[in-house]
Amino acid sequence: MLFTYLAALAFASSVFAAPVSENDAHQVFEKRAVTPDATCGGANKYTCQGSSFGNCCSVNGWCGSTSAYCGTGCQSAYGTCTGTPGPSPTTLADCLGSKNVPVKFTSSSDFSALAQPYNLRLAYTPAVIVLPTTTKHVSDAVLCAAKSKVKVQAKGGGHSYASFSSGGQSGSMVVDLEGFQNVTVDATTFVAKVGGGVRLGNMAVRIYNAAKRALPHGTCPGVGVGGHATHGGFGYSSRAWGLTLDTIVGLDVVLANGSFVHATSTAYPDIYYAMRGAGDSFGIVTTFYLKTQPAPATVINWSFSLPGMFTSAQTTTNAFLHLQSFALNSSVVDRNLGLGLYFDGSGFSISGTYFGTLDTFNNKIKPELLRTLPTPSSSSIQAVDWIKSLTLLGGNTPLSQPLDRTKYTLHDDFFAKSVVVPSSSPLTSKGLNSYFSYVINSGVKAPNPWFSIVNLYGGPGSQINVPAVSSSAYSDRTALWVIQHYGYTGNVNSPYPPASIDFINGLSNSLVSAMPSTVFTGYLNYVDPSLSASQAHTEYYDTATYSKLVAIKNVVDPGKVFWNPQAVGN
């Protein structure tokens, strides 16, 4: 644990409390083992001197070469405290060049294509785009950024709603993990090794082809596993199998001082904790180790479109209250049912998946689901295999997406928010009536296209709710519903209109303001860039989780190398 480790460091510091000259210190640490993993002092008494991580041992027991490691509290018994000796490159470009790190600068012909974000509303210009093919490239790039005081963010699929994978600002280093595309499945443990740059669709196909295995994850095949898994990762199978984050049994991570560690529940447990819920603030994952499930032989994909849902707020409220009662009915619903709602001011549909038989769905689930609802205007119930199910959920988009960043062409111009509804406070008639009144009065003729998605996270048997809040940095373990409000222009070449932002904010406010005693939160993968850092920390993390994250951040990234506008510690 972090605090046990800090206590050990405090004891080690007391042993060497007497003044030690620089010459004496050299004699002491020359007899010590050079750190293999960037830790120093403590129980192992590793020295930083002569390591590739930097010669200074910080107050918290990590090796580095910047003022955060060599300044106040630096432990001279385990390294020098005057920075890395010898000449060093004078610019970021010089540093990267001296280490032969593959990069693209703004002068490169393909820089613009590589820098293009998913959300074109938030386009930033990185100082440099790193294109690593090895872990050492990543490590060297992070070290160069730290020495140059340039902030760093990783880019996997690049689908960050806030363009944090572009740095969240201009002038950051973007480490593009396009070169980390490895996917294998261990034949004995069925743990999948997945490169940090793999997209969800490619991952699903390759895991299935390798061993007929599967993972819970989202429906958009172009989303990258990196941000998705380190901040949650919901899919219709999540009520049965948990979030993508819950399948992580190990991670290969590059930390802020350039060290490379394999983090698990027993090795670097604080890194393992922090990376599962706040990964963008703590490191770069080059490989995920994910526990897979046997792919179902048959999945029931189902959907029903309901007419007349935008004429009366009370009608729509009554329909949702029925669906909520259905979702909480353990005599009908178990972990094998995935369910979500979609509406956009003109259409209203319910859809999902079921891991069970067609007969059970048609004779048990469907009748209770549709009871009291308007007769569907259209419906679809299909028994399909796992890959076909994923393909249908992705809108019949091919699961295998281009590996070349410049050939991935899906982009949008949008603003989104989320509302997480706790299981302890299901949505009320008052809240829903306020919400659907706003939808009918303002959403039917909204200034721009929009949609809302309401996904069932909780309910009987949900595996999302099983892990303790303290098990990872993901805080929404008691969620019943997660709502996404998404407004877009439909024209990626036009400026985003402020009126659409106001409308999306109004959607959330109409619900939240009508239930003032309920503590609503937000979902990290639908990150809201309009929030300040303190607002984001409150919305996405409970108090105990955030306090622990700050303590870990201060130890492993005191210089705040991994940064975006809402990063831990801001």
HELIX and SHEET records of a PDB file:
HELIX    1   1 LEU A    2  VAL A   15  1                                  14    
HELIX    2   2 GLU A   22  PHE A   29  1                                   8    
HELIX    3   3 SER A   67  CYS A   70  1                                   4    
HELIX    4   4 SER A   76  TYR A   78  5                                   3    
HELIX    5   5 LEU A   92  SER A   98  1                                   7    
HELIX    6   6 PHE A  111  ALA A  115  1                                   5    
HELIX    7   7 THR A  135  LYS A  147  1                                  13    
HELIX    8   8 PHE A  164  SER A  166  5                                   3    
HELIX    9   9 LEU A  177  GLY A  179  5                                   3    
HELIX   10  10 LEU A  200  ALA A  211  1                                  12    
HELIX   11  11 VAL A  225  THR A  230  1                                   6    
HELIX   12  12 SER A  238  TRP A  241  1                                   4    
HELIX   13  13 THR A  244  THR A  247  5                                   4    
HELIX   14  14 PRO A  269  ALA A  278  1                                  10    
HELIX   15  15 GLY A  279  SER A  281  5                                   3    
HELIX   16  16 ALA A  313  ALA A  327  1                                  15    
HELIX   17  17 LEU A  358  THR A  360  1                                   3    
HELIX   18  18 PHE A  361  ILE A  365  3                                   5    
HELIX   19  19 LYS A  366  LEU A  370  1                                   5    
HELIX   20  20 TRP A  386  LEU A  393  1                                   8    
HELIX   21  21 ARG A  405  LYS A  407  5                                   3    
HELIX   22  22 SER A  429  TYR A  438  1                                  10    
HELIX   23  23 VAL A  439  GLY A  443  3                                   5    
HELIX   24  24 VAL A  469  SER A  471  5                                   3    
HELIX   25  25 PRO A  498  VAL A  512  1                                  15    
HELIX   26  26 LEU A  524  TYR A  526  5                                   3    
HELIX   27  27 ALA A  533  TYR A  540  1                                   8    
HELIX   28  28 THR A  543  VAL A  556  1                                  14    
SHEET    1   A 2 CYS A  56  CYS A  57  0                                        
SHEET    2   A 2 CYS A  63  GLY A  64 -1                                        
SHEET    1   B 4 VAL A 103  LYS A 104  0                                        
SHEET    2   B 4 VAL A 128  VAL A 130 -1                                        
SHEET    3   B 4 MET A 173  ASP A 176  1                                        
SHEET    4   B 4 VAL A 152  LYS A 155  1                                        
SHEET    1   C 5 VAL A 183  VAL A 185  0                                        
SHEET    2   C 5 VAL A 191  GLY A 195 -1                                        
SHEET    3   C 5 ILE A 284  LYS A 291 -1                                        
SHEET    4   C 5 ILE A 248  VAL A 254 -1                                        
SHEET    5   C 5 PHE A 260  ALA A 263 -1                                        
SHEET    1   D 2 ARG A 213  ALA A 214  0                                        
SHEET    2   D 2 GLN A 293  PRO A 294 -1                                        
SHEET    1   E 7 SER A 378  VAL A 384  0                                        
SHEET    2   E 7 VAL A 299  SER A 305 -1                                        
SHEET    3   E 7 PHE A 348  TYR A 354 -1                                        
SHEET    4   E 7 LEU A 337  PHE A 343 -1                                        
SHEET    5   E 7 TRP A 450  LEU A 456 -1                                        
SHEET    6   E 7 ALA A 479  TYR A 488 -1                                        
SHEET    7   E 7 PHE A 414  PRO A 422 -1                                        
END                                                                             
